[in-house]
Amino acid sequence: VLEIGLSQKDIQPETVLIKAQVEEAVNAPDKAYKWYAKLLEFEERPTFVPVDYQLYKIKALEFLGHYWHDRRQPELAVALLKAGLGIKNGTAFTGKDLDGLYTRFGVEPTS
């Protein structure tokens, strides 16, 4: 069912979140990484069912912070976790911001 949802032209953020969580649950962090990072690309838009984009992005940044901490990138991990706190306080964070952090810390994004 997830693969059908992920193959749609207009992928829903809920589908991406569930895919990320499934990969995380089966201990596939490199696969989960891709999906959590994708959550940061979604922008707020009107929907029939309310979607809390900020909550999804906070969850994504929490995962990414732990992901990079486990790969011995503590400064990047802290920056990602702080970005999640920033979202909670009303600061926007996008995929471009993630790329900027990777550049700042000299880290290549995981494919």
C-alpha positions, 0 to 999 in steps of 0.5 A: 500500500505504501508503494502505491502511495509513494508512486503517486504524482502528488505524494502525501506527507503522511505516506512519507512519514509512515515509510520513514517510520517503517524503515526505522522500525526494521532497523534500516536507518540509511533508508529511513534517512532518505524519507525523513529528509524528504519530509523537509521538502513539503510546504504548507498547503491547504488540505481536506484533512489537517496536516501538521507539517511542523510536527512532521519536520520536527520528527524528521529533524529528531531522527536526522540528529540521532542519525548523524550523532551515530555517525560521529557528527555531533556538531551537525546532530546538535544543529539539527536538533536545535533546528527542530526546536526552532520549528517548535518556536515558529522558525521555518526549516526546509530541505534547502536549510538542510543542504546548508547545514550539510555544506556548513559542516562539510558532510555529504548527504546520504543517498 
